Amino acid sequence: MNDSKIIDVANRAKVSVATVSRVLNRSELVSEKTKKRVLEAIQEMNYTPNAMAKNLRSKKTMKIGVVVADIEVSYFAEIIKGIENMANSLDYNVIICDAQNKKQKELEYVSLLQNRTVDGMIFVTPEMTNKEIIGLVEDGYSVGVIGRNIEHEQIPCAFTDNVKMARDVVNHLIEQGHEKIAFLSGYADAIDSYERLEGYMKALRDAGMPFIPDLIDNGDFNEDGGYHSFMRLREKNADFTAIFTANDEMALGVYKACKQLSIQIPQQLAVVGVDNIRLTKYIAPRLSTVDQPKYTMGALLAEKLIDQMNNNEFKDKRIFKVESKLLIRESSIFARTRENDSQQATK
């Protein structure tokens, strides 16, 4: 249908075109009596609004961009699914932007916002600084963040407590009798890396155990990086009986290295990851990991950002801090005398 049809509806209902438009956009400025008359005219004329024309008039694209660090990392799949399902239910489409672990790529995708190609943008574990993201919002753009809490009333955020999850992992390994625990970090500039390292160090300190720099390496949050990081630790003759990897992808790299070196998990090395990606339940031994509600974080953030760009009914709800849960499986349990106290191992 073209714009002339809305004029016909207005004439039949004996109202202005603006009033018809307000009814179509569910404005509260129209009385119930007038609204009823307009809706009857729409039904009688079998009028269907031209969505594209409507969006052009309102300067909305009905699209949001989602910038992820690395589309190949399984962690992002569930987050994207949550964002996309929620966005679609609210009549928005999603454009996926793969930053390829490069801050410059993130900044390039910002042009989608600046050129109004999308109405808003969600950054998932971004490398951009808080100051850069706040700058976008203060320039009038709609932005949300997953994986980080930015102190700004107009930036909705969904995240888990990285420090707590890391402490839970290390405490579990200490309870299993491990005194030397290695840690594989992710990207050097990632906030997740810093916070999970902080939790690792706090757990050691609380247990009265020394922090040994030689037991730390950077695996870049991917399987290949985890493999090479583990090999570097071995080359340094680092002495450790357990390893905590900052995500499951790196843990898969550790599994690959252990198979190559004939190291038995968990008999000779306990392994714990983060994210609870699907594969962790099917490898042998099953990987102990931290389950993050990835789908929920994506869905909540998308709903809030879209609401903020429209009615802003949830204006008092900016932060979504969701709980993570340590899932203890076979990769970190060898002393079977503890099995009765570790019922989560069957999960």
N, C-alpha and C positions, 0 to 999 in steps of 0.2 A: 504494500500500500504506500501511496505517496502522501506528502504533507497536506495536499488539498482535501483528502478524505477527513482529516481531523476537523477541518472547517465545516464539513457537512454534519459531523457529529455535533459540533458546537451550535450550528444553526437549528438542528432538530431539538436539542436540549434547551435552546434559547439561553445560552451562556457564551462567554468568551472562549477563544481558543486556549487562553492561559488557564481558565478554570478546568477545561478538559485535561490539560497537561497536568495540573495539580492533582486531579483525581487519579490519573494514570500513575503518578509518582507517590500516591498515598499520603498526600499532604494533609495536615490537620487543619489547614486554613479554610477548608470547604465544609459547609454545613451538611448534616446528614441528608436533609431534604434535597439539596442541590446535587449532592453526590449520587443519590438514588436516581435522580432524573438523568444524569449523565450516563450512569451505568446502564440504564434502560435503553438509552439511545445507542450506546455502543453495541448492546446485544441485538437490538433491532436491525442495525446496519451491518452486523457481523464484522465489526471493525477490529483489525489486529494492528497494534502499533508497529511501526517500522523500527526495530531495535537499533539498527545502525544509525538511523537519523536521530533517534532519541539520544543515543550516546554522544553523537556529534554535538547536539544542542547543549547537552550537559557537560561536554568536554570530558567525558569518561570513555576509557577504552575497554573497561570491564576485564582488564588483564592485570595480573601481578607477576612480577619477576621473582625468581628464586635463585639466588646465587649460592652455589655449593663449592666447597674447596676442591673436591675431586669426585667426579660422578662415578668413578669405578669403585670407590670405597662403599662397601655394603651398608655401612651405618646410615648413609644418607637416603637409601632407598625407602625405608619405612617413614622417615621424616617427610620426604617428598610426597609419599602416598597420602599421609595425613593432611598435608597442605592441599594437595590437589582435590581430594575427596570433599573436604570442607569448602574449598573455593568453588568447586563445581556446584555444590548444593546451594550456594549463594549466587549462582549465575555468573561466576568469574572464571576466566581461563587462566592457565598458568604457563609461563615461559620459563623453562629450565636453563640456567646459565652455568656452565662448567668453568670455574676459575683456574683449573689445572694447577692448583697450589701456588698461584702467582698473584701477588697483591695488585700488580699492574692490570691483570685481567679483571679483577674485581672493580677497579677504578674505571676500566673501559665500559663495563656493564652499567655503571652509574649513568652513562649517557642515555640509556633507555628511560630513566626517570627524567633526566633533564630535557629530553626531547618529547616527553609525554607519550612515549610508546607504551608505557605501563602506568597504571594509577598509583601503584605502590611497589615496594620491593622488600623481600625477606632475605636477610643474610644469615646463612647457616655456618656457624663457627668461622666468622670472617677473620681475615688478616688485617683489615682496615682498623685503624685505631679508634677508640671511643670518640676522640675529638673530631675525627673525620666524619664519623657517622652522625654525631650530634650536629655538625655543620650542615649536613644534608637536610636534617629536620628543620633547623633554624632558617634554611633557605626556602622552606615551604613544601618539602617533599615528605611523603608518607613512607616510613621505614620501620621494620620490625627485625628482631634479632633472636636467633636460637643458639644456645650454647654459651651465652654471656649475659650478665646483668649490667646494663648501662643506666646510670642514675640520671634519668631525664623523663619528665612526666608524659612526654609525647612519644616515647619509644617503648612499645610493648616488647617484653622479653620472656622467653621460656628457657629454662635451664635446670640442670641438676647440680648438686653440691659435689664438685670434683674433689675437694679436700677430704670430705667425709668418706666418699667412696674409696679413695686411695688408702685412707687409714683403715677402713674395714678390711680391705684386701691384705694389707701388710700384717694387721693384727691376726687375721686368720692363718697366715703363713707362720707367724711367730708361735701361735698356739699349736701348730703342727710340729714344732721343734726346730724350725729353721733359724739359724743365727746370721747367715750371710745371704742376703736377698738382693738380687740385681733388679734394676729398673730400666726399661726401654721407653724413652720419651718419644714424643711425636715431633712435628715441625718445630724448629727452634723458636719461632715467634708466636706459636699458638698459645692462647690463654689456657686451653685444656692441658697442655704440656706443663706449664708453670704450676697450675693448681694441683695437678696429680703428683707432680714432684714434691710440692709443698706437703701434701698429705702423707706421702711416702716418708719424708724426712721427719715429720712430726710423730708418726707412729714409731719410728726407730728411737727417736729421742725419748718418747714416753716410756718405752720399754728398756731404756738405759743401754741401748745398743749404739755402736759408733756409726757415723755416716762415712762411707768409703767412696770417694769420687770415682775410683776405678771400676765400681760396679754400676756406673751410669753410662748409657749410650743413647744415641738418637736414631730411631728407626723410621722416621718420616711418615708414620701412620699407615704404612702399606706392607704387604707381605714380603716383597723383595727387600725393603728396608729392614724389616725385622730379621730376615735371614742374615743379611750382611752385618747388622748390628750385633747379633749373637756371635757371629764368627769373629768380630773384632774383640769382643770380650774374651773369647777363648784364646785368641792370639796374645792377649795381654796376660795370659795365665791367671785371669781373675778367678778367685776361689768363691764359688757360690753354689748353693743347693736348691735355690728357688729363684724364679724370675717373674716379675710383675710387668706385663706389657700394657702400655697406655691405651691400646685398643686390641680387638680380636684379630684384625688383619695382621698385625705384627706377630701375634702369637702363632698364627699359621706359618709364618716364616721361621719361627723358633722350632716348630714341629718338623719342618722340612730339614732344618739343620741337624736336629737331633736324630732323625732317621738316617741322614747321611753319615753321621758320626757314631751311630749305634749307641746313642744315649737313650736309656729307657725313661719314659714318663709314666708315672710319677716316681718310680723306684729310685732313679738317680737324679731327677730334676722335677720339681713341682712347677707348674705353669698356671698363671691366672691372667686373664685378659679383661677387657671392658667392652661392652656394647650388646652382648648376647645376640650376635648375628646368627642367622638360621644354621649355618654350617657347623657351629660349635656343638650342636646336639648330635651330629652324625659322624664326626671324626673320632678316631680311637687313640687314646682314651678321650671321652667327652671333656670338653674344656670348661673349667671353672671360670666364671665371668661375672661381670656386673651388668645386670639387666637395666637398661634405661628405657623408659616408656617413649620410644621415639615417635611412634604414630601419634600419640596423645600430644606431645610437644608441638608437632607440626600442625595438627588440627586446631589446638587452642590458639596458637599464634596467628594462624590464618584467619580464624573467626574474629579475633580481637582487632587485627589490622583492618580487615574489611569493614567491621563495625565502626572503627574509628574514622574511616574515610567516608562514612555515611551517617547513620543515626547517632553513633557513639553512646549507645545505651549502657555499655560496660566501661564508661569513662573512669570509674573508680577502681577498675581491675586492670592494672598494667603488668604486674609481675606474675608469672606462672612458674613457681619453683616446685618441680615434681620430684617425687621420691625415687631413688634408685635402690636396687636390691642385689645383694651378693648371692649368686647361685653356686653352691659348692658341688662340684662334680668330681669325676675320677682323676682329673689331671693334677689335683692338689691334695688328694687324700691317699696316703699309703699305709699309715698306721691304722689298720682296721679295728683296733680296739676302741677307736673313737667313733666308729660308725653309728652307734646308737645315739650319740650326741650330735650327729650331723645328718639329720633326716633330709635336709635339703639336697643331699648328694643324689637323690633319686630323681630330681627335677630335670 
